[in-house]
Amino acid sequence: MSRQILIDPVTRIEGHAKITIHLDEAGYADDARLHITQFRGFEKLCVGRPFTEMPALMARTCGICPVSHLIAAAKACDAILAVRVPAAAIKLRRVLNLAQIIQSHALSFFYLSSPDLLFGMDSDPARRNFAGVLEAAPELARDGIRLRQFGQQTIELLGGKRIHPAWVVAGGVSAPLDVSARDTILARIPAMLAAARHSLVWFHRILDQHQESIRTFANFPSMYMALARRDESGEVLPDWYDGDLRFVDSDGSVVVDAVAPDRYAEYIGEAVEPWSYMKFPYFRPAGYPAGIYRVGPLARLNIAGRSGTPLADEEWLSFRALRPGAVHNTFYYHYARLIEILAAIEHIERLLRDPEILDRHVRAITGPNSAEGVGVAEAPRGTLLHHYRIDQNGLVTWSNLIIATGHNNLAMNRGISQVARAVVDGARLTEGALNRVEAVIRAFDPCLSCATHADGTMALQLQLIGPDGAVLDEARR
């Protein structure tokens, strides 16, 4: 009779999930599954609403990365309006998105994952938390606090609120940038660059103590996808706000390039499984489940040649030296986040020093000129896609959301299965082994509130449990 190990809940992540580890007859891990147990259903909630409400409504999908949904939704509405968004508004949206990446990456790295990195996977769970980091490595913790604060304060200075700002609207943004807000952000840049560089120095220093974990840490070949653009010389750069979809294979070779976002359905399919409320996107030409690919900071580094900023490009060279072709080890999502924090700070400074960003013309206003719109941007966790269709009255009749975390669903399940097979022994179960399985999920930094939209696919299961733990009755729908 097969046995299971249940990890419920998965800790230090954003949202609710559990992991089941399936043991073979000898008691060793044979497979593992990540079960997303919450349901949000924003694909259905927006139907019947005016499309102009989508940015503000979709921002409510999540309290951690509302800006990402705000921007992707607004870009889909831009397509429905069929207008040219003013240049200043695009620059302001870019700054807002980069600030979101900084604050979210800082939360993931410093608050959720640094306890494992500082104390080790087998350390005392009572100490393995951010309070423990603050006590044992106060400068590291303070750098994380400052970086996250900078991202949130920048969002507030631009959008009026740190969470759920309604500043990004169809056609642009609702108000221009104030000179004093710009100068306040610029004054903080030097300290933020220093904090980001300190964190990278610390990360390089602790790598040696994690080499054994790194070897088995969800290390498998896959494809990678992200938005990209080419600079004046033709070199491929990541683009966190705009660009075309780019897929590379496990060697880093291009599979598909320059896919316009509104053609996403030609290359991205969506599957469902009965044991999760999160969809399983896949690379359509390869079929399901073979078409596994990854998104997010690791993917963005793998699909491009550099970031386009001086300090981050120096780190980029170190990242590319890890192995020829694409870097597959999920552990290095942590490294990629720190590089992106540095790049985002540099990009924000460059954008704010452009005089055009102070232009007062920041919104194009018109009625709908198309019945359909697709908006794509890079969220902290990867490529985020919003797709809406409207009727003649401008009401949403259909929507499709492919969330960054959803793209990684196949990879997360493969990753925990690989780690479980390497470290879990049902006869000698340890907390450290189970923490290693959870740590794989933390490395992907899933945002599960955003990603749970697989309406009607996961069965409702009710169990009546007796005082001895036996199942007395069961009902499914």
C-alpha positions in Angstrom: 0.0 0.0 0.0 1.4 3.4 -1.0 2.1 6.0 1.7 2.3 9.8 1.6 4.1 12.5 3.6 2.1 15.7 3.9 3.6 19.1 4.2 0.7 21.4 5.1 1.0 24.3 5.0 4.1 25.2 2.9 5.7 27.9 5.0 7.4 31.3 4.1 5.5 31.7 0.8 2.8 34.1 -0.4 -0.5 32.2 -0.4 -1.7 28.8 0.7 -0.4 25.4 -0.5 0.5 21.9 0.6 2.9 19.3 -0.7 2.3 15.6 -0.8 5.3 13.3 -1.2 4.4 9.8 -2.4 6.6 7.0 -1.1 7.3 3.7 -2.9 7.1 0.3 -1.2 10.6 0.7 0.2 9.7 4.0 1.8 11.6 6.3 -0.5 10.1 9.3 -2.3 8.8 8.3 -5.7 6.9 11.5 -6.6 5.7 14.8 -5.1 2.9 17.2 -5.9 2.3 20.9 -5.1 -1.3 21.4 -4.3 -2.7 25.0 -4.5 -5.7 24.9 -2.2 -7.1 28.4 -2.4 -9.3 29.8 -5.2 -9.6 33.4 -6.4 -11.3 33.3 -9.8 -10.7 36.8 -11.1 -11.2 35.5 -14.6 -14.8 35.2 -13.7 -15.2 38.2 -11.4 -14.3 40.7 -14.1 -17.0 39.5 -16.6 -19.7 42.1 -16.9 -17.6 45.0 -15.6 -16.5 48.0 -17.8 -13.1 47.3 -19.3 -11.8 50.6 -17.9 -12.2 49.2 -14.4 -9.8 46.3 -15.1 -6.6 47.9 -13.9 -7.9 48.9 -10.5 -9.9 45.7 -10.1 -7.1 43.4 -11.2 -4.7 45.0 -8.9 -6.8 43.5 -6.1 -5.8 40.1 -7.3 -2.8 40.4 -4.9 -1.5 42.5 -2.1 2.1 41.6 -2.8 2.4 42.4 -6.5 -0.6 44.6 -7.3 1.5 46.9 -9.5 2.2 44.0 -11.9 -1.5 43.3 -12.5 -2.2 47.0 -12.7 0.3 47.4 -15.5 -0.6 44.3 -17.5 -4.3 45.1 -17.2 -3.8 48.7 -18.3 -1.7 47.5 -21.3 -4.6 45.2 -22.3 -6.9 48.2 -22.1 -4.5 50.3 -24.1 -4.9 47.7 -26.9 -8.7 47.9 -26.7 -8.5 51.7 -26.9 -5.9 51.3 -29.8 -4.1 54.5 -28.7 -0.5 55.6 -28.5 0.3 56.0 -24.8 2.3 59.2 -24.2 6.1 58.6 -23.8 6.2 60.1 -20.3 3.5 57.8 -19.2 5.4 54.7 -20.5 8.5 55.9 -18.6 6.5 56.4 -15.4 4.9 53.0 -15.7 8.4 51.5 -16.2 9.6 53.1 -13.0 6.6 51.9 -11.1 7.1 48.3 -12.3 10.8 48.4 -11.5 10.0 49.6 -7.9 7.6 46.7 -7.6 10.3 44.3 -8.7 12.7 45.7 -6.1 10.2 45.5 -3.2 9.0 42.0 -4.1 12.5 40.6 -4.7 13.6 42.0 -1.4 10.7 40.4 0.4 11.4 37.0 -1.2 15.2 37.0 -0.7 15.6 38.7 2.7 12.4 37.9 4.5 11.5 34.4 3.2 14.6 32.7 1.9 17.6 34.3 3.7 17.0 32.3 6.9 17.7 29.1 5.0 20.8 30.6 3.4 22.2 32.1 6.6 21.5 29.3 9.1 21.3 26.3 6.8 18.5 24.0 5.8 18.9 21.8 8.9 19.0 24.6 11.4 16.6 25.1 14.3 13.2 26.1 12.9 12.6 28.4 15.9 15.6 30.5 14.8 15.2 30.0 11.0 13.1 33.2 10.3 13.6 36.8 9.6 13.7 37.7 13.3 16.6 35.3 13.6 18.4 36.9 10.6 17.9 40.4 12.2 19.6 39.1 15.4 22.4 37.1 13.7 23.2 39.3 10.7 21.7 42.8 11.4 23.3 44.6 8.4 22.0 42.0 6.0 18.5 42.3 7.5 18.6 46.1 7.4 19.7 46.1 3.8 16.7 44.0 3.0 14.4 46.3 5.0 15.8 49.4 3.3 15.5 47.9 -0.2 11.9 46.8 0.3 11.1 50.2 1.9 12.6 52.0 -1.1 10.5 50.0 -3.6 7.3 50.6 -1.6 8.0 54.3 -1.0 8.7 54.8 -4.7 5.4 53.2 -5.6 3.7 55.5 -3.0 5.4 58.6 -4.4 4.3 57.8 -7.9 0.9 56.1 -7.4 -0.4 57.7 -4.1 -0.5 54.4 -2.2 1.9 51.5 -1.6 -0.7 48.8 -2.1 -3.4 48.9 -4.8 -2.5 52.3 -6.3 -5.0 53.2 -9.0 -2.6 55.6 -10.8 -2.0 53.5 -13.9 -5.1 53.7 -16.1 -6.2 52.8 -19.6 -4.2 55.1 -21.9 -1.4 56.1 -19.5 -1.3 57.3 -15.9 -3.8 59.6 -14.1 -1.3 62.3 -13.0 2.2 63.5 -14.1 5.3 63.2 -11.9 6.0 65.9 -9.4 9.6 67.3 -9.4 9.9 66.9 -5.6 8.8 63.2 -5.8 11.4 62.6 -8.5 14.2 64.3 -6.5 13.2 62.4 -3.3 13.6 59.1 -5.2 16.9 60.1 -6.8 18.3 61.2 -3.4 17.9 57.6 -2.2 19.5 55.9 -5.1 23.2 55.9 -3.9 22.2 54.2 -0.6 20.1 51.6 -2.4 22.9 50.8 -4.8 25.2 50.2 -1.8 22.7 48.0 -0.1 22.2 45.9 -3.2 25.9 45.5 -3.7 26.5 44.5 -0.1 23.9 41.8 -0.4 25.6 40.4 -3.5 28.9 40.3 -1.7 27.2 38.4 1.2 25.6 35.9 -1.2 28.9 35.1 -2.9 30.5 34.5 0.5 27.9 31.9 1.7 27.8 29.9 -1.6 30.4 27.4 -0.5 28.5 26.2 2.5 25.5 25.3 0.2 27.3 23.4 -2.5 25.8 20.0 -1.5 22.3 21.4 -1.5 22.9 23.3 -4.8 23.8 20.0 -6.5 20.4 18.5 -6.0 18.3 21.7 -5.7 15.8 21.3 -8.5 18.6 21.2 -11.0 17.1 20.0 -14.3 17.1 21.3 -17.9 14.1 23.1 -19.2 13.1 25.9 -21.6 12.9 29.5 -20.4 10.6 32.4 -21.5 10.6 36.1 -20.9 10.0 39.5 -22.6 13.0 40.8 -24.5 14.0 43.5 -26.9 17.1 44.3 -28.9 19.2 47.4 -28.4 20.7 49.6 -31.1 23.5 47.1 -31.6 21.1 44.2 -32.0 22.0 42.6 -28.6 19.1 41.0 -26.7 18.1 42.7 -23.4 15.4 41.8 -20.9 12.5 44.2 -20.9 10.4 44.2 -17.7 7.7 46.4 -19.2 7.5 45.7 -23.0 9.0 43.7 -25.8 8.3 40.4 -27.4 8.2 36.8 -26.0 11.4 34.9 -26.4 11.8 31.1 -25.7 15.3 29.5 -25.3 16.1 25.9 -24.8 18.2 24.2 -22.1 21.4 25.1 -24.0 20.4 28.7 -24.2 19.7 28.4 -27.9 16.7 30.3 -29.3 13.6 28.2 -29.9 11.2 31.0 -30.8 12.0 34.7 -31.0 10.1 37.9 -31.3 6.6 36.6 -30.6 4.2 39.5 -30.4 2.3 39.2 -27.1 -1.1 39.0 -28.8 0.1 35.8 -30.4 0.8 34.1 -27.1 -1.9 31.4 -27.6 0.0 30.0 -30.6 2.9 29.0 -28.2 1.4 28.7 -24.7 -1.2 26.1 -23.9 -3.0 25.7 -20.6 -3.8 22.4 -18.9 -5.5 21.6 -15.6 -5.2 18.8 -13.1 -7.8 17.7 -10.6 -5.5 18.3 -7.6 -4.8 22.0 -7.9 -6.6 25.3 -8.5 -3.6 26.6 -10.4 -3.4 26.1 -14.2 -0.5 24.3 -15.9 0.8 26.4 -18.8 3.1 24.6 -21.3 4.9 25.3 -24.5 2.2 24.3 -27.0 4.5 22.9 -29.8 6.0 20.4 -27.4 2.7 19.3 -25.9 1.7 18.6 -22.3 3.5 17.9 -20.0 6.7 17.8 -22.1 6.5 21.5 -22.8 7.9 22.6 -19.5 9.5 26.0 -19.3 10.4 28.5 -16.5 9.9 32.2 -16.1 11.0 34.8 -13.6 14.4 36.3 -12.8 16.4 33.1 -13.7 14.6 33.0 -17.1 15.2 36.7 -17.7 18.9 36.2 -17.2 19.0 33.1 -19.4 17.2 34.6 -22.4 19.3 37.8 -22.6 23.0 38.8 -23.0 23.0 41.4 -20.3 20.8 43.8 -18.4 21.9 47.0 -20.0 23.2 48.8 -16.9 26.9 48.9 -15.7 26.8 47.4 -12.2 24.3 44.7 -13.0 26.2 43.8 -16.1 29.3 43.0 -14.0 27.3 40.6 -11.9 25.6 39.2 -15.1 29.1 38.1 -16.3 29.5 36.1 -13.0 26.1 34.6 -13.5 26.8 33.5 -17.0 30.1 31.9 -15.9 28.2 29.4 -13.7 27.8 27.0 -16.7 27.7 27.1 -20.5 24.3 27.8 -22.0 21.3 28.3 -19.6 21.7 28.1 -15.8 19.3 25.4 -14.7 19.7 25.2 -10.9 16.6 26.6 -9.2 18.9 27.7 -6.3 20.2 30.5 -8.5 16.8 32.2 -8.6 18.1 33.8 -5.4 21.2 35.1 -7.2 19.1 36.3 -10.2 16.9 38.3 -7.8 19.8 40.2 -6.3 21.1 41.0 -9.8 17.7 42.3 -10.8 17.4 44.5 -7.7 20.7 46.1 -8.7 19.6 46.5 -12.4 16.2 47.9 -11.4 17.8 50.6 -9.2 20.1 51.6 -12.1 17.2 51.7 -14.6 15.1 53.8 -12.2 17.9 56.4 -11.9 18.3 56.5 -15.7 14.6 56.9 -16.3 14.2 59.7 -13.7 17.1 61.6 -15.1 15.4 61.8 -18.5 13.7 65.3 -18.7 10.8 63.8 -20.7 9.5 62.0 -17.7 8.3 65.3 -16.3 6.1 66.0 -19.3 2.5 66.9 -18.2 0.9 64.9 -21.1 0.5 61.4 -19.5 -2.8 60.1 -20.8 -4.5 59.4 -24.1 -8.3 59.5 -23.8 -10.7 57.9 -26.2 -13.3 55.2 -26.4 -12.8 51.5 -27.4 -11.6 50.9 -30.9 -11.0 47.2 -30.6 -13.1 44.4 -29.1 -10.0 42.6 -27.7 -6.8 43.4 -26.0 -3.7 41.6 -24.6 -1.4 43.1 -22.1 1.9 41.5 -21.1 4.6 42.7 -18.6 7.3 41.1 -16.5 6.1 40.7 -12.9 8.7 39.9 -10.2 8.0 36.2 -10.6 7.9 36.2 -14.4 5.8 37.0 -17.5 2.2 38.1 -16.6 -0.5 38.1 -19.2 -4.0 39.6 -19.2 -6.4 39.1 -22.1 -9.8 40.7 -22.3 -12.7 40.7 -24.8 -15.5 43.3 -24.6 -19.0 43.8 -26.0 -20.3 46.9 -27.8 -21.0 48.5 -24.5 -17.4 48.1 -23.3 -18.3 45.4 -20.8 -15.9 42.5 -20.4 -17.4 39.3 -21.8 -14.3 37.0 -21.4 -10.9 37.1 -19.8 -7.9 35.0 -19.5 -5.1 35.4 -17.0 -1.8 33.5 -17.3 0.0 34.4 -14.1 3.8 34.3 -13.7 3.6 31.7 -10.9 1.4 29.6 -13.2 4.0 29.4 -15.9 6.3 27.8 -13.3 3.8 25.2 -12.1 5.2 22.3 -14.0 8.7 23.2 -13.0 7.8 23.6 -9.3 6.3 20.1 -9.3 9.3 18.6 -11.1 11.6 20.4 -8.7 10.0 19.1 -5.5 9.9 15.6 -6.9 13.6 15.7 -7.7 14.6 17.1 -4.3 12.3 14.7 -2.5 13.8 11.7 -4.2 17.3 12.9 -3.2 16.7 13.7 0.5 13.4 12.1 1.8 13.6 8.7 3.4 10.2 7.6 4.9 12.0 5.5 7.5 14.3 8.3 8.8 12.3 11.5 8.2 13.9 14.7 9.3 12.7 18.3 9.5 15.7 19.4 7.4 14.8 17.1 4.6 11.2 18.4 4.4 12.5 22.0 4.7 14.7 21.4 1.6 11.5 20.4 -0.3 9.8 23.6 0.8 12.8 25.6 0.0 12.5 24.7 -3.7 9.1 26.4 -3.7 10.5 29.5 -1.9 13.2 29.8 -4.6 10.5 30.1 -7.2 8.8 32.7 -5.0 5.3 31.8 -6.0 2.4 34.2 -5.5 -0.5 31.8 -5.1 -3.2 34.4 -4.6 -2.5 35.7 -8.1 -2.4 32.3 -9.8 -5.5 30.4 -8.6 -8.0 30.8 -11.4 -8.7 27.2 -12.7 -12.4 27.5 -12.1 -14.3 24.2 -11.9 -11.4 21.9 -12.3 -10.5 20.8 -8.7 -13.0 18.5 -7.0 -14.5 19.6 -3.7 -13.7 16.8 -1.2 -15.3 16.6 2.2 -14.2 14.1 4.8 -15.7 13.2 8.2 -12.8 12.2 10.5 -13.4 10.2 13.6 -11.6 10.8 16.9 -9.0 8.1 16.0 -8.2 9.8 12.7 -10.2 7.3 10.6 -12.2 8.5 7.7 -15.9 7.8 8.5 -17.5 9.2 5.5 -16.5 11.1 2.3 -18.2 13.1 -0.3 -16.9 14.6 -3.6 -18.3 17.1 -6.0 
